[in-house]
Amino acid sequence: MSKEENNSELEDVAMQSITLSGEERKAAYAWLARRDDNTSAATEASFQKWLRDSPRNRRAYDEASRLWAMMGAPAAAVAAGGECRPPVRRHRQRSGFFAPAALAASIILTACAALLIFSSNMLQDWRADVVTAYGQIREYPLPDGSTVTLGPDTALALDFDGSARRDVEILRGQAFFEVRHGLPAPFTVEAGKGRVEVTGTAFDVDRLGDDVTVVVETGSVKVSGSGENAALLGASEMVDVDDGVPGSVRNVDTSLALGWMNGQVSFDRQPVDKVMATLQRYLPARVVTRGKIGERLVSGSFPTDDPEQAIQAIASTVDARVQRLTPWLIVIY
């Protein structure tokens, strides 16, 4: 073996011992997707410079490329039109072929996002005082005599001090509160950039990422955001808090809006991405949409005891297809 070959082998052994960070892996995944979509000379020059900047970059890219290659077979099967079970209606032929490499890039980026989501959930669970699993609904007594019904995949942090402080933070998920009357301290719920204040009422708070929806069944609440604007809600009214700003108050059929407590979720002209985020709470697999499918609007009511069947039905209504690629990943395209 020559000296150069020996040095190269030693370098390979040394590189294999490196533990890559999450940021390094994300950068490699980003370059995979970028090179797939853009093969210009400028992009390639920037990529080569990134590789030269650090041996760790090359290691991260090689690792991501191997994962990409491993995903190539299922991606090609999807791109070739492999049958889904149960079958859904085939989408119209579109201009531009849905390339296996493009789907593989989406899979890798989705897997990376899923890891980040699961890690985020773990951190939230450590902060929380009460947590529910996927598909679990749980009623929980609060220290002040109020009660809360937690939806699936929900995490709450509690801060109660006798009758002086009654604060709840929704770290993620959905919760229905029945608040005890007659105590001096207001009952407050924080959810992202939204805040709900009550003295005694029954209401629901649904947090999907930074989006918050409040529905009042009985009584009244004050909903505020990160600014000075606030909305006052009475019975059978709801409001959305978007980026810390409460929207317009509107009437709502509480039997539909609160149907999740009885095993039914309903949507009225909601984007597919938002609907999937809700159904996501009922199964551990990550659900990802391709292209602009996530922006299409759907309506309907779906039982929560079979979320995958609901996903199939929704995909069919927007002329899309569904493929489960692993036990932890479902793609809608």
N, C-alpha and C positions, 0 to 999 in steps of 0.2 A: 504494500500500500504506500502511495506517495505521501509526502509531507502535507501537500495541499488536501488530499483526500482525507488524511487523518484529522487535520484541523477542522475540515467541514463536518466530519462525523462527530467530533467533540462538540462543535457548536450546536449540532442538531440535538445531542443529548442534553446539553445545557438548556436549550430552548424548551425541550419537553418538560423540564422541571419548573418552568415559570408558571405561576398562578396568575391568570389574567383577571383584570378587574371588570366589573360590569360595564363601565364606561368604554373600556377598550373593545369589548365584545360588541357593544352597540355601534361604535364607530365602524367596525368591520362589517356589520350587517348593513349599515347605511351605505357603505361603499359598494357592497354587492348589488343592492337595489339601484343605486345611482348609475353604475356601469351597465346594468341591464337596460335601463331606460335611455342612457345617453352615452354614445360611443364616440363622441367628438375627440379631436386631438387635445383640446384644452382639458377636457375631463380626464383623459388618460395621463396627461402630464401631471395634473394635480394628484392623481392617484399614485403615480410612481414616486412623486416627492413624499407623499404620506408614508409609503412603504419604507423609503430611505430614512425617514426621520427617526425611526426606532425599530430595532429587531422585534420588539414586542408587537408592533403593528403588523409585521409580516406573519408572526405566529398567530395573531388573532384572525387575520384574513384567511390563512391556511385552514384554521380550525372551522371558521364559518363556511368556507368553500366545501369542506368535507361534509358538513351537515347539509349544505345545499344539494350536493350530489346524492346524499342518502335520501333526500326528499324528492329527488327527480322522478323516481318511478311512480309514486302515488300522484304527483303533480301531473305527470304525463297522462295517467289514466283519467284524471279529471278533465284535462284539456281535450282528450280524445273523445269525451262524451260517455264515460263509463256510467252504467246504470246506477241510479240511486234507489235505495229501498227504504221506505215505500217510495215508488216513483212519483215524480212531479212533472208537470207539463214542461216540455222543452222550450227554451227561450228562442226568440227570433234570431236568425242569423245576423250577426253584426259585422260591420266592416272592421277588418283587423282581426287576426287570429289570436285567440286567448292563449298565448305562448306558455308552455310548461315552465320555462325559466321565470317568467313573470309571476306565475302562481307560486312557484317555489320561493321567490323572494318575499312574496306576501306571507307565506307560511312561516318563514324564518323570522320576519319582523313581528308577526303575530305571536310566535312562540316567545320571542324576547319580551314583548309587551305583557304576555300572560305571566311570565316570571316576575315582572315588575309589579303587576297587579296582585299576584299571590303574596309577594313580599310585603306590599303595602297593606294587604289585609292582615298579615301576621302582626305587623306593627300596630295596627288599629286594635287587634284582638288583645294585645298586651296592655294597651291603654284602657280597654273597655272594662266595665263592671258586669255586663251581661251581653252574651253573644248567642246568635242562633246559627245553625248550620244551613247548608243548601236545602231548600224545600221544607224547612222546619218553621212552624208558627208556635209562639210561646207566649203565654200570659204571665206577667211578672208583677208582684206587688212592690210598690215604691215605699220608701221609708215614711212618707207623710200620710200614708193611707190612700193615695191615688193608685191607679193601676195602669199598666202599659201592655199592649199586645204587640209583640215584635213580629215583623214579617221575616221571611227567610233571608239568610245571609245578611243579618243586621247586627250592628255593634253600637252599644250605648255606653257613655261614660256618665256617671251620676255624681252630683255634688249637693248633698242635703245636710243641713245643720238645724235639726229640730224644725221649728216653724220660721226660722230666720232666713233660710236660704233653700230654695227648691229649684235646682238647675239641672237640666239634662242636655247632653250633647250627642247628637246623632253623628257618629263617625262614618257610617255608611248604612244604607238600607231604608226601611220604612217602619213606622211605629204609629199605633193608634193609642191616644191617651184619654183616660177618663179621670179628670182632675178633681180632687177633694175640695169642697167648698169650705169657707169659713176660716181659713188660715190667713194671717197678716201678710206673709211674704208672697209676692206674685210667683206663679209657676212659669218658668221660662224654658224654651227649647232652642238650642243653637243647632243649625244644620248648614255647614258650609258658610256662605255669606248671608244666610237667612236667619231671622230670629223671631220667635213666636212668644208672646206674653199673654197669660190668661190668669183669671182668678178662680174659675171653676167652670169647666166645659168639657165636651167630648170632641176631639179633633184628630186629624191624621196628618202626619208629616212624611213626605216621600222624598228621599235624597238620592239622586242619580248623579254621581260625580259632584259638580258644582251647581247643578240644577235642582231646585227645591220646589215642591208643590204642597200647598196646605189646603186641606178640606175640613170644613167644620160641619159636624153632625148636629150638635146642639150647643147653645150658648153663643159666645162671641170671643174673638181673639184679635190681637193687634199683630200684624206681620210687618217687620221692617227688614232693611238690608244693610249694606255698608254705608249708605248715605242717609240723608234726612227724610227721604220719602217713606211713608208707611201706609199700609192698607188695613182697614177695619172690616172684618168678616163676621157675618152672622150665620145662622143656621142655613144649611144647604147652599153655602157659597164656597168658592175656592179662589185661589190666586197662585200664580207662578212667580218665583223669584229667579230672575235671569241675571247672572253676573252681579248680584248684590242689589238689583233694582226690582221691587215688586211691580208686577204688571197690573192689568185691570181686573177688578173683582167681577166674577161671573157666577151665575147659578149653576148648580150641579145636581145630578141625580145621585144621591149618596149611596143608594143601593148598588149602583154600578161602580162608583168610585171606591167604595169600601168593600167590594165583592171579594177582594183577595183574602179576607178573613173567612170566607165561605168557599174557597177553592176556585175562584173565577176572577180572571183579570180582563178588563175591558179597555179598548182604545178607540178614540174618535179622531180620525185623520192625523195620526201620529207618525213620525218618521220611523222607518224600519229599524234604524240603529237604536232609537229609544225603546222601541218595543222589545228588541232583542236584549237590551240591557236589563229590562224588567224580567223577561223570561230567564235570563242568565242566573237569577237568584234561585232558580229551582233545579239547576243541574250544575255539576262541577266543571263541565267542559267549557272552554272558551268558544264563543261564537263570533266570527268575523265576517264582514260583508266586503265584497269586491266592488270597485268602481263607484258608481252613483246609486247603486241599489239601496244603500243605507239612507238615501235622501227621499226615497219614494214613500208616499203616505198610505197608511192602511187603517182600516177600522174593523172592529169585531170584538167578540168575547170568546175567551179560550179557557178551558179547564186547566188548572195548574198541576193536576196529577199526571199529565203526560206532556211535558214541555217540548219534547222532541217532535211529537205529532203536531203541536201548535206551530213549531218552527217550519215544518214541512208545509202546513196549510198556508202560512203567511207567505212563504217563498213562492208558492204556486200562484197566489193572488197578484204578485208583482212580476210574474213571468220569469222567475229565477229558479235555480237548482240548488240542491243541498248535497254536500258530501261530508261525511265524517271521516277524517283522515287518520285520526288517532283517538283513543278514548278521551283525550283532553282537548281536541280541536275539531270544530265544525266550521266549514266554509260555505257561505252562501254566495253564489256567483251567477 
